[in-house]
Amino acid sequence: MAFPIPASYGEWRHCITEVCGLVLTEAFIHQRLAALENPDDYMTRKFIALYGETHRRQTRAWFARALDELAESPTRNRR
């Protein structure tokens, strides 16, 4: 089953946390941000090939927003 590419932060967050069942911890977010900023990362190259550079930048911004939300709520998923 194909899922649509998220077009908003809310859709993206739902896909990550509900559909994929991942927890947006500080450690996980930092890991994903580092990968998305690394042009030599295999999965980042695949991501860009599949979804384009614009979507990579948007996804990076959504991860950064999720990190900001964690900073605003220090008791949430800090691991």
PyMOL Python script that loads the backbone (N, CA, C, O; Angstrom):
from pymol import cmd

cmd.read_pdbstr("""\
ATOM      1  N   MET A   1       0.842  -1.175   0.000  1.00  0.00           N
ATOM      2  CA  MET A   1       0.000   0.000   0.000  1.00  0.00           C
ATOM      3  C   MET A   1       0.889   1.241   0.000  1.00  0.00           C
ATOM      4  O   MET A   1       1.788   1.353   0.834  1.00  0.00           O
ATOM      5  N   ALA A   2       0.660   2.147  -0.894  1.00  0.00           N
ATOM      6  CA  ALA A   2       1.429   3.380  -0.973  1.00  0.00           C
ATOM      7  C   ALA A   2       0.780   4.455  -0.109  1.00  0.00           C
ATOM      8  O   ALA A   2      -0.443   4.584  -0.061  1.00  0.00           O
ATOM      9  N   PHE A   3       1.614   5.212   0.560  1.00  0.00           N
ATOM     10  CA  PHE A   3       1.132   6.310   1.374  1.00  0.00           C
ATOM     11  C   PHE A   3       1.510   7.612   0.696  1.00  0.00           C
ATOM     12  O   PHE A   3       2.575   7.701   0.085  1.00  0.00           O
ATOM     13  N   PRO A   4       0.651   8.632   0.793  1.00  0.00           N
ATOM     14  CA  PRO A   4       1.004   9.920   0.181  1.00  0.00           C
ATOM     15  C   PRO A   4       2.173  10.555   0.924  1.00  0.00           C
ATOM     16  O   PRO A   4       2.366  10.322   2.118  1.00  0.00           O
ATOM     17  N   ILE A   5       2.933  11.342   0.217  1.00  0.00           N
ATOM     18  CA  ILE A   5       4.044  12.071   0.823  1.00  0.00           C
ATOM     19  C   ILE A   5       3.442  13.175   1.685  1.00  0.00           C
ATOM     20  O   ILE A   5       2.597  13.934   1.209  1.00  0.00           O
ATOM     21  N   PRO A   6       3.860  13.278   2.940  1.00  0.00           N
ATOM     22  CA  PRO A   6       3.298  14.320   3.811  1.00  0.00           C
ATOM     23  C   PRO A   6       3.530  15.716   3.229  1.00  0.00           C
ATOM     24  O   PRO A   6       4.603  16.031   2.714  1.00  0.00           O
ATOM     25  N   ALA A   7       2.495  16.529   3.330  1.00  0.00           N
ATOM     26  CA  ALA A   7       2.570  17.890   2.807  1.00  0.00           C
ATOM     27  C   ALA A   7       2.606  18.931   3.916  1.00  0.00           C
ATOM     28  O   ALA A   7       2.773  20.120   3.645  1.00  0.00           O
ATOM     29  N   SER A   8       2.450  18.493   5.169  1.00  0.00           N
ATOM     30  CA  SER A   8       2.465  19.426   6.292  1.00  0.00           C
ATOM     31  C   SER A   8       3.169  18.774   7.478  1.00  0.00           C
ATOM     32  O   SER A   8       3.383  17.562   7.508  1.00  0.00           O
ATOM     33  N   TYR A   9       3.517  19.599   8.441  1.00  0.00           N
ATOM     34  CA  TYR A   9       4.154  19.080   9.653  1.00  0.00           C
ATOM     35  C   TYR A   9       3.243  18.082  10.360  1.00  0.00           C
ATOM     36  O   TYR A   9       3.705  17.032  10.808  1.00  0.00           O
ATOM     37  N   GLY A  10       1.963  18.397  10.464  1.00  0.00           N
ATOM     38  CA  GLY A  10       1.023  17.490  11.124  1.00  0.00           C
ATOM     39  C   GLY A  10       0.943  16.137  10.432  1.00  0.00           C
ATOM     40  O   GLY A  10       0.934  15.099  11.095  1.00  0.00           O
ATOM     41  N   GLU A  11       0.886  16.141   9.111  1.00  0.00           N
ATOM     42  CA  GLU A  11       0.857  14.882   8.363  1.00  0.00           C
ATOM     43  C   GLU A  11       2.152  14.105   8.570  1.00  0.00           C
ATOM     44  O   GLU A  11       2.124  12.892   8.781  1.00  0.00           O
ATOM     45  N   TRP A  12       3.285  14.798   8.512  1.00  0.00           N
ATOM     46  CA  TRP A  12       4.580  14.160   8.693  1.00  0.00           C
ATOM     47  C   TRP A  12       4.687  13.553  10.090  1.00  0.00           C
ATOM     48  O   TRP A  12       5.106  12.406  10.243  1.00  0.00           O
ATOM     49  N   ARG A  13       4.310  14.321  11.100  1.00  0.00           N
ATOM     50  CA  ARG A  13       4.396  13.836  12.480  1.00  0.00           C
ATOM     51  C   ARG A  13       3.492  12.614  12.668  1.00  0.00           C
ATOM     52  O   ARG A  13       3.882  11.654  13.333  1.00  0.00           O
ATOM     53  N   HIS A  14       2.301  12.643  12.093  1.00  0.00           N
ATOM     54  CA  HIS A  14       1.389  11.496  12.175  1.00  0.00           C
ATOM     55  C   HIS A  14       2.034  10.266  11.526  1.00  0.00           C
ATOM     56  O   HIS A  14       1.983   9.167  12.078  1.00  0.00           O
ATOM     57  N   CYS A  15       2.635  10.458  10.364  1.00  0.00           N
ATOM     58  CA  CYS A  15       3.287   9.329   9.676  1.00  0.00           C
ATOM     59  C   CYS A  15       4.414   8.743  10.525  1.00  0.00           C
ATOM     60  O   CYS A  15       4.532   7.524  10.650  1.00  0.00           O
ATOM     61  N   ILE A  16       5.238   9.610  11.105  1.00  0.00           N
ATOM     62  CA  ILE A  16       6.371   9.145  11.897  1.00  0.00           C
ATOM     63  C   ILE A  16       5.908   8.427  13.164  1.00  0.00           C
ATOM     64  O   ILE A  16       6.358   7.319  13.458  1.00  0.00           O
ATOM     65  N   THR A  17       5.005   9.067  13.911  1.00  0.00           N
ATOM     66  CA  THR A  17       4.658   8.548  15.238  1.00  0.00           C
ATOM     67  C   THR A  17       3.533   7.519  15.226  1.00  0.00           C
ATOM     68  O   THR A  17       3.556   6.575  16.016  1.00  0.00           O
ATOM     69  N   GLU A  18       2.567   7.683  14.358  1.00  0.00           N
ATOM     70  CA  GLU A  18       1.408   6.783  14.362  1.00  0.00           C
ATOM     71  C   GLU A  18       1.553   5.646  13.343  1.00  0.00           C
ATOM     72  O   GLU A  18       1.408   4.474  13.691  1.00  0.00           O
ATOM     73  N   VAL A  19       1.835   5.992  12.105  1.00  0.00           N
ATOM     74  CA  VAL A  19       1.929   4.978  11.052  1.00  0.00           C
ATOM     75  C   VAL A  19       3.186   4.124  11.236  1.00  0.00           C
ATOM     76  O   VAL A  19       3.130   2.896  11.178  1.00  0.00           O
ATOM     77  N   CYS A  20       4.324   4.799  11.461  1.00  0.00           N
ATOM     78  CA  CYS A  20       5.599   4.071  11.618  1.00  0.00           C
ATOM     79  C   CYS A  20       5.847   3.628  13.051  1.00  0.00           C
ATOM     80  O   CYS A  20       6.664   2.738  13.288  1.00  0.00           O
ATOM     81  N   GLY A  21       5.159   4.233  14.010  1.00  0.00           N
ATOM     82  CA  GLY A  21       5.310   3.847  15.409  1.00  0.00           C
ATOM     83  C   GLY A  21       6.636   4.267  16.028  1.00  0.00           C
ATOM     84  O   GLY A  21       7.087   3.655  16.996  1.00  0.00           O
ATOM     85  N   LEU A  22       7.267   5.308  15.481  1.00  0.00           N
ATOM     86  CA  LEU A  22       8.544   5.780  16.019  1.00  0.00           C
ATOM     87  C   LEU A  22       8.310   6.851  17.076  1.00  0.00           C
ATOM     88  O   LEU A  22       7.326   7.589  17.030  1.00  0.00           O
ATOM     89  N   VAL A  23       9.223   6.919  18.018  1.00  0.00           N
ATOM     90  CA  VAL A  23       9.177   7.943  19.056  1.00  0.00           C
ATOM     91  C   VAL A  23      10.187   9.014  18.689  1.00  0.00           C
ATOM     92  O   VAL A  23      11.356   8.721  18.440  1.00  0.00           O
ATOM     93  N   LEU A  24       9.734  10.243  18.657  1.00  0.00           N
ATOM     94  CA  LEU A  24      10.618  11.352  18.301  1.00  0.00           C
ATOM     95  C   LEU A  24      11.396  11.800  19.537  1.00  0.00           C
ATOM     96  O   LEU A  24      11.077  12.811  20.163  1.00  0.00           O
ATOM     97  N   THR A  25      12.420  11.024  19.867  1.00  0.00           N
ATOM     98  CA  THR A  25      13.289  11.381  20.981  1.00  0.00           C
ATOM     99  C   THR A  25      14.345  12.364  20.493  1.00  0.00           C
ATOM    100  O   THR A  25      14.574  12.504  19.291  1.00  0.00           O
ATOM    101  N   GLU A  26      14.972  13.032  21.427  1.00  0.00           N
ATOM    102  CA  GLU A  26      16.034  13.971  21.078  1.00  0.00           C
ATOM    103  C   GLU A  26      17.159  13.255  20.329  1.00  0.00           C
ATOM    104  O   GLU A  26      17.662  13.758  19.324  1.00  0.00           O
ATOM    105  N   ALA A  27      17.548  12.085  20.822  1.00  0.00           N
ATOM    106  CA  ALA A  27      18.625  11.328  20.184  1.00  0.00           C
ATOM    107  C   ALA A  27      18.256  10.926  18.753  1.00  0.00           C
ATOM    108  O   ALA A  27      19.068  11.060  17.837  1.00  0.00           O
ATOM    109  N   PHE A  28      17.030  10.433  18.566  1.00  0.00           N
ATOM    110  CA  PHE A  28      16.583  10.018  17.239  1.00  0.00           C
ATOM    111  C   PHE A  28      16.563  11.205  16.279  1.00  0.00           C
ATOM    112  O   PHE A  28      17.013  11.095  15.139  1.00  0.00           O
ATOM    113  N   ILE A  29      16.040  12.338  16.743  1.00  0.00           N
ATOM    114  CA  ILE A  29      15.959  13.521  15.895  1.00  0.00           C
ATOM    115  C   ILE A  29      17.360  13.984  15.494  1.00  0.00           C
ATOM    116  O   ILE A  29      17.601  14.293  14.327  1.00  0.00           O
ATOM    117  N   HIS A  30      18.280  14.031  16.454  1.00  0.00           N
ATOM    118  CA  HIS A  30      19.648  14.443  16.124  1.00  0.00           C
ATOM    119  C   HIS A  30      20.276  13.490  15.104  1.00  0.00           C
ATOM    120  O   HIS A  30      20.987  13.923  14.197  1.00  0.00           O
ATOM    121  N   GLN A  31      20.012  12.209  15.255  1.00  0.00           N
ATOM    122  CA  GLN A  31      20.535  11.217  14.313  1.00  0.00           C
ATOM    123  C   GLN A  31      20.001  11.474  12.907  1.00  0.00           C
ATOM    124  O   GLN A  31      20.761  11.462  11.939  1.00  0.00           O
ATOM    125  N   ARG A  32      18.710  11.705  12.797  1.00  0.00           N
ATOM    126  CA  ARG A  32      18.103  11.942  11.488  1.00  0.00           C
ATOM    127  C   ARG A  32      18.574  13.264  10.889  1.00  0.00           C
ATOM    128  O   ARG A  32      18.823  13.341   9.686  1.00  0.00           O
ATOM    129  N   LEU A  33      18.698  14.303  11.713  1.00  0.00           N
ATOM    130  CA  LEU A  33      19.196  15.591  11.205  1.00  0.00           C
ATOM    131  C   LEU A  33      20.613  15.436  10.662  1.00  0.00           C
ATOM    132  O   LEU A  33      20.933  15.961   9.595  1.00  0.00           O
ATOM    133  N   ALA A  34      21.454  14.721  11.389  1.00  0.00           N
ATOM    134  CA  ALA A  34      22.833  14.507  10.930  1.00  0.00           C
ATOM    135  C   ALA A  34      22.842  13.765   9.602  1.00  0.00           C
ATOM    136  O   ALA A  34      23.596  14.125   8.699  1.00  0.00           O
ATOM    137  N   ALA A  35      22.024  12.748   9.473  1.00  0.00           N
ATOM    138  CA  ALA A  35      21.969  11.987   8.219  1.00  0.00           C
ATOM    139  C   ALA A  35      21.460  12.855   7.074  1.00  0.00           C
ATOM    140  O   ALA A  35      22.010  12.811   5.973  1.00  0.00           O
ATOM    141  N   LEU A  36      20.415  13.642   7.323  1.00  0.00           N
ATOM    142  CA  LEU A  36      19.845  14.478   6.273  1.00  0.00           C
ATOM    143  C   LEU A  36      20.793  15.593   5.831  1.00  0.00           C
ATOM    144  O   LEU A  36      20.649  16.123   4.730  1.00  0.00           O
ATOM    145  N   GLU A  37      21.750  15.950   6.668  1.00  0.00           N
ATOM    146  CA  GLU A  37      22.732  16.966   6.323  1.00  0.00           C
ATOM    147  C   GLU A  37      23.990  16.372   5.691  1.00  0.00           C
ATOM    148  O   GLU A  37      24.869  17.109   5.243  1.00  0.00           O
ATOM    149  N   ASN A  38      24.077  15.052   5.654  1.00  0.00           N
ATOM    150  CA  ASN A  38      25.270  14.380   5.145  1.00  0.00           C
ATOM    151  C   ASN A  38      25.040  13.911   3.705  1.00  0.00           C
ATOM    152  O   ASN A  38      24.324  12.935   3.482  1.00  0.00           O
ATOM    153  N   PRO A  39      25.638  14.594   2.731  1.00  0.00           N
ATOM    154  CA  PRO A  39      25.426  14.203   1.332  1.00  0.00           C
ATOM    155  C   PRO A  39      26.028  12.842   0.990  1.00  0.00           C
ATOM    156  O   PRO A  39      25.703  12.267  -0.049  1.00  0.00           O
ATOM    157  N   ASP A  40      26.895  12.327   1.846  1.00  0.00           N
ATOM    158  CA  ASP A  40      27.493  11.014   1.609  1.00  0.00           C
ATOM    159  C   ASP A  40      26.696   9.872   2.244  1.00  0.00           C
ATOM    160  O   ASP A  40      27.009   8.703   2.022  1.00  0.00           O
ATOM    161  N   ASP A  41      25.674  10.200   3.027  1.00  0.00           N
ATOM    162  CA  ASP A  41      24.851   9.176   3.663  1.00  0.00           C
ATOM    163  C   ASP A  41      24.025   8.441   2.596  1.00  0.00           C
ATOM    164  O   ASP A  41      23.307   9.065   1.815  1.00  0.00           O
ATOM    165  N   TYR A  42      24.138   7.130   2.577  1.00  0.00           N
ATOM    166  CA  TYR A  42      23.453   6.326   1.560  1.00  0.00           C
ATOM    167  C   TYR A  42      21.945   6.573   1.558  1.00  0.00           C
ATOM    168  O   TYR A  42      21.349   6.783   0.501  1.00  0.00           O
ATOM    169  N   MET A  43      21.333   6.547   2.735  1.00  0.00           N
ATOM    170  CA  MET A  43      19.876   6.712   2.808  1.00  0.00           C
ATOM    171  C   MET A  43      19.450   8.134   2.434  1.00  0.00           C
ATOM    172  O   MET A  43      18.363   8.332   1.892  1.00  0.00           O
ATOM    173  N   THR A  44      20.293   9.110   2.717  1.00  0.00           N
ATOM    174  CA  THR A  44      19.985  10.478   2.304  1.00  0.00           C
ATOM    175  C   THR A  44      20.019  10.590   0.787  1.00  0.00           C
ATOM    176  O   THR A  44      19.158  11.239   0.193  1.00  0.00           O
ATOM    177  N   ARG A  45      21.004   9.966   0.159  1.00  0.00           N
ATOM    178  CA  ARG A  45      21.052   9.971  -1.309  1.00  0.00           C
ATOM    179  C   ARG A  45      19.813   9.288  -1.894  1.00  0.00           C
ATOM    180  O   ARG A  45      19.239   9.772  -2.870  1.00  0.00           O
ATOM    181  N   LYS A  46      19.402   8.166  -1.300  1.00  0.00           N
ATOM    182  CA  LYS A  46      18.196   7.463  -1.760  1.00  0.00           C
ATOM    183  C   LYS A  46      16.964   8.341  -1.559  1.00  0.00           C
ATOM    184  O   LYS A  46      16.100   8.414  -2.433  1.00  0.00           O
ATOM    185  N   PHE A  47      16.884   9.011  -0.401  1.00  0.00           N
ATOM    186  CA  PHE A  47      15.760   9.895  -0.094  1.00  0.00           C
ATOM    187  C   PHE A  47      15.643  10.984  -1.158  1.00  0.00           C
ATOM    188  O   PHE A  47      14.557  11.242  -1.676  1.00  0.00           O
ATOM    189  N   ILE A  48      16.767  11.619  -1.478  1.00  0.00           N
ATOM    190  CA  ILE A  48      16.761  12.686  -2.482  1.00  0.00           C
ATOM    191  C   ILE A  48      16.379  12.135  -3.857  1.00  0.00           C
ATOM    192  O   ILE A  48      15.645  12.785  -4.602  1.00  0.00           O
ATOM    193  N   ALA A  49      16.867  10.956  -4.191  1.00  0.00           N
ATOM    194  CA  ALA A  49      16.528  10.346  -5.475  1.00  0.00           C
ATOM    195  C   ALA A  49      15.027  10.065  -5.574  1.00  0.00           C
ATOM    196  O   ALA A  49      14.426  10.230  -6.635  1.00  0.00           O
ATOM    197  N   LEU A  50      14.436   9.645  -4.471  1.00  0.00           N
ATOM    198  CA  LEU A  50      13.008   9.310  -4.473  1.00  0.00           C
ATOM    199  C   LEU A  50      12.096  10.529  -4.364  1.00  0.00           C
ATOM    200  O   LEU A  50      11.084  10.616  -5.059  1.00  0.00           O
ATOM    201  N   TYR A  51      12.457  11.473  -3.489  1.00  0.00           N
ATOM    202  CA  TYR A  51      11.535  12.560  -3.141  1.00  0.00           C
ATOM    203  C   TYR A  51      12.015  13.953  -3.530  1.00  0.00           C
ATOM    204  O   TYR A  51      11.229  14.900  -3.522  1.00  0.00           O
ATOM    205  N   GLY A  52      13.284  14.088  -3.867  1.00  0.00           N
ATOM    206  CA  GLY A  52      13.810  15.374  -4.302  1.00  0.00           C
ATOM    207  C   GLY A  52      14.449  16.182  -3.176  1.00  0.00           C
ATOM    208  O   GLY A  52      14.193  15.957  -1.993  1.00  0.00           O
ATOM    209  N   GLU A  53      15.282  17.122  -3.586  1.00  0.00           N
ATOM    210  CA  GLU A  53      16.007  17.982  -2.650  1.00  0.00           C
ATOM    211  C   GLU A  53      15.063  18.872  -1.847  1.00  0.00           C
ATOM    212  O   GLU A  53      15.282  19.096  -0.657  1.00  0.00           O
ATOM    213  N   THR A  54      14.031  19.370  -2.482  1.00  0.00           N
ATOM    214  CA  THR A  54      13.082  20.241  -1.785  1.00  0.00           C
ATOM    215  C   THR A  54      12.429  19.498  -0.617  1.00  0.00           C
ATOM    216  O   THR A  54      12.273  20.059   0.467  1.00  0.00           O
ATOM    217  N   HIS A  55      12.054  18.256  -0.834  1.00  0.00           N
ATOM    218  CA  HIS A  55      11.418  17.488   0.241  1.00  0.00           C
ATOM    219  C   HIS A  55      12.439  17.123   1.334  1.00  0.00           C
ATOM    220  O   HIS A  55      12.081  17.030   2.508  1.00  0.00           O
ATOM    221  N   ARG A  56      13.699  16.919   0.952  1.00  0.00           N
ATOM    222  CA  ARG A  56      14.729  16.679   1.964  1.00  0.00           C
ATOM    223  C   ARG A  56      14.847  17.896   2.884  1.00  0.00           C
ATOM    224  O   ARG A  56      14.907  17.755   4.105  1.00  0.00           O
ATOM    225  N   ARG A  57      14.879  19.091   2.287  1.00  0.00           N
ATOM    226  CA  ARG A  57      14.961  20.313   3.094  1.00  0.00           C
ATOM    227  C   ARG A  57      13.733  20.472   3.977  1.00  0.00           C
ATOM    228  O   ARG A  57      13.845  20.878   5.133  1.00  0.00           O
ATOM    229  N   GLN A  58      12.554  20.151   3.435  1.00  0.00           N
ATOM    230  CA  GLN A  58      11.320  20.267   4.222  1.00  0.00           C
ATOM    231  C   GLN A  58      11.318  19.273   5.376  1.00  0.00           C
ATOM    232  O   GLN A  58      10.934  19.615   6.495  1.00  0.00           O
ATOM    233  N   THR A  59      11.741  18.057   5.110  1.00  0.00           N
ATOM    234  CA  THR A  59      11.787  17.027   6.153  1.00  0.00           C
ATOM    235  C   THR A  59      12.787  17.418   7.230  1.00  0.00           C
ATOM    236  O   THR A  59      12.531  17.215   8.417  1.00  0.00           O
ATOM    237  N   ARG A  60      13.916  17.974   6.829  1.00  0.00           N
ATOM    238  CA  ARG A  60      14.894  18.451   7.796  1.00  0.00           C
ATOM    239  C   ARG A  60      14.267  19.529   8.682  1.00  0.00           C
ATOM    240  O   ARG A  60      14.475  19.533   9.895  1.00  0.00           O
ATOM    241  N   ALA A  61      13.505  20.437   8.085  1.00  0.00           N
ATOM    242  CA  ALA A  61      12.837  21.490   8.858  1.00  0.00           C
ATOM    243  C   ALA A  61      11.816  20.897   9.829  1.00  0.00           C
ATOM    244  O   ALA A  61      11.671  21.384  10.950  1.00  0.00           O
ATOM    245  N   TRP A  62      11.107  19.844   9.400  1.00  0.00           N
ATOM    246  CA  TRP A  62      10.138  19.211  10.303  1.00  0.00           C
ATOM    247  C   TRP A  62      10.835  18.540  11.485  1.00  0.00           C
ATOM    248  O   TRP A  62      10.345  18.613  12.611  1.00  0.00           O
ATOM    249  N   PHE A  63      11.977  17.887  11.239  1.00  0.00           N
ATOM    250  CA  PHE A  63      12.738  17.309  12.349  1.00  0.00           C
ATOM    251  C   PHE A  63      13.216  18.416  13.292  1.00  0.00           C
ATOM    252  O   PHE A  63      13.168  18.253  14.512  1.00  0.00           O
ATOM    253  N   ALA A  64      13.676  19.535  12.737  1.00  0.00           N
ATOM    254  CA  ALA A  64      14.124  20.654  13.569  1.00  0.00           C
ATOM    255  C   ALA A  64      12.960  21.196  14.404  1.00  0.00           C
ATOM    256  O   ALA A  64      13.147  21.539  15.571  1.00  0.00           O
ATOM    257  N   ARG A  65      11.782  21.274  13.827  1.00  0.00           N
ATOM    258  CA  ARG A  65      10.595  21.737  14.561  1.00  0.00           C
ATOM    259  C   ARG A  65      10.262  20.775  15.696  1.00  0.00           C
ATOM    260  O   ARG A  65       9.938  21.204  16.803  1.00  0.00           O
ATOM    261  N   ALA A  66      10.341  19.481  15.421  1.00  0.00           N
ATOM    262  CA  ALA A  66      10.072  18.483  16.465  1.00  0.00           C
ATOM    263  C   ALA A  66      11.085  18.630  17.603  1.00  0.00           C
ATOM    264  O   ALA A  66      10.729  18.477  18.771  1.00  0.00           O
ATOM    265  N   LEU A  67      12.333  18.922  17.271  1.00  0.00           N
ATOM    266  CA  LEU A  67      13.364  19.140  18.282  1.00  0.00           C
ATOM    267  C   LEU A  67      13.044  20.385  19.106  1.00  0.00           C
ATOM    268  O   LEU A  67      13.195  20.378  20.328  1.00  0.00           O
ATOM    269  N   ASP A  68      12.608  21.440  18.448  1.00  0.00           N
ATOM    270  CA  ASP A  68      12.197  22.655  19.159  1.00  0.00           C
ATOM    271  C   ASP A  68      11.049  22.368  20.118  1.00  0.00           C
ATOM    272  O   ASP A  68      11.031  22.881  21.237  1.00  0.00           O
ATOM    273  N   GLU A  69      10.101  21.560  19.692  1.00  0.00           N
ATOM    274  CA  GLU A  69       8.975  21.206  20.558  1.00  0.00           C
ATOM    275  C   GLU A  69       9.447  20.443  21.789  1.00  0.00           C
ATOM    276  O   GLU A  69       8.918  20.640  22.883  1.00  0.00           O
ATOM    277  N   LEU A  70      10.441  19.575  21.618  1.00  0.00           N
ATOM    278  CA  LEU A  70      10.991  18.865  22.770  1.00  0.00           C
ATOM    279  C   LEU A  70      11.650  19.840  23.738  1.00  0.00           C
ATOM    280  O   LEU A  70      11.527  19.692  24.954  1.00  0.00           O
ATOM    281  N   ALA A  71      12.339  20.822  23.210  1.00  0.00           N
ATOM    282  CA  ALA A  71      13.011  21.808  24.050  1.00  0.00           C
ATOM    283  C   ALA A  71      11.996  22.620  24.855  1.00  0.00           C
ATOM    284  O   ALA A  71      12.281  23.040  25.976  1.00  0.00           O
ATOM    285  N   GLU A  72      10.822  22.837  24.285  1.00  0.00           N
ATOM    286  CA  GLU A  72       9.765  23.589  24.971  1.00  0.00           C
ATOM    287  C   GLU A  72       9.092  22.758  26.048  1.00  0.00           C
ATOM    288  O   GLU A  72       8.491  23.313  26.968  1.00  0.00           O
ATOM    289  N   SER A  73       9.180  21.430  25.951  1.00  0.00           N
ATOM    290  CA  SER A  73       8.561  20.521  26.904  1.00  0.00           C
ATOM    291  C   SER A  73       9.625  19.565  27.424  1.00  0.00           C
ATOM    292  O   SER A  73       9.743  18.447  26.921  1.00  0.00           O
ATOM    293  N   PRO A  74      10.404  19.984  28.426  1.00  0.00           N
ATOM    294  CA  PRO A  74      11.582  19.207  28.850  1.00  0.00           C
ATOM    295  C   PRO A  74      11.289  17.819  29.385  1.00  0.00           C
ATOM    296  O   PRO A  74      12.225  17.035  29.536  1.00  0.00           O
ATOM    297  N   THR A  75      10.073  17.475  29.675  1.00  0.00           N
ATOM    298  CA  THR A  75       9.796  16.121  30.191  1.00  0.00           C
ATOM    299  C   THR A  75       9.442  15.129  29.091  1.00  0.00           C
ATOM    300  O   THR A  75       9.267  13.943  29.370  1.00  0.00           O
ATOM    301  N   ARG A  76       9.334  15.587  27.847  1.00  0.00           N
ATOM    302  CA  ARG A  76       8.924  14.719  26.738  1.00  0.00           C
ATOM    303  C   ARG A  76      10.114  14.116  26.016  1.00  0.00           C
ATOM    304  O   ARG A  76      10.945  14.852  25.484  1.00  0.00           O
ATOM    305  N   ASN A  77      10.216  12.806  25.985  1.00  0.00           N
ATOM    306  CA  ASN A  77      11.118  12.049  25.093  1.00  0.00           C
ATOM    307  C   ASN A  77      12.516  12.639  24.956  1.00  0.00           C
ATOM    308  O   ASN A  77      12.989  12.856  23.840  1.00  0.00           O
ATOM    309  N   ARG A  78      13.173  12.896  26.063  1.00  0.00           N
ATOM    310  CA  ARG A  78      14.499  13.511  26.023  1.00  0.00           C
ATOM    311  C   ARG A  78      15.612  12.491  25.766  1.00  0.00           C
ATOM    312  O   ARG A  78      16.756  12.889  25.545  1.00  0.00           O
ATOM    313  N   ARG A  79      15.316  11.216  25.787  1.00  0.00           N
ATOM    314  CA  ARG A  79      16.352  10.194  25.621  1.00  0.00           C
ATOM    315  C   ARG A  79      17.041  10.275  24.309  1.00  0.00           C
ATOM    316  O   ARG A  79      17.937   9.477  24.031  1.00  0.00           O
TER     317      ARG A  79
END
""", "prot")
cmd.dss("prot")
cmd.show_as("cartoon", "prot")
cmd.util.cbc("prot")
cmd.orient("prot")
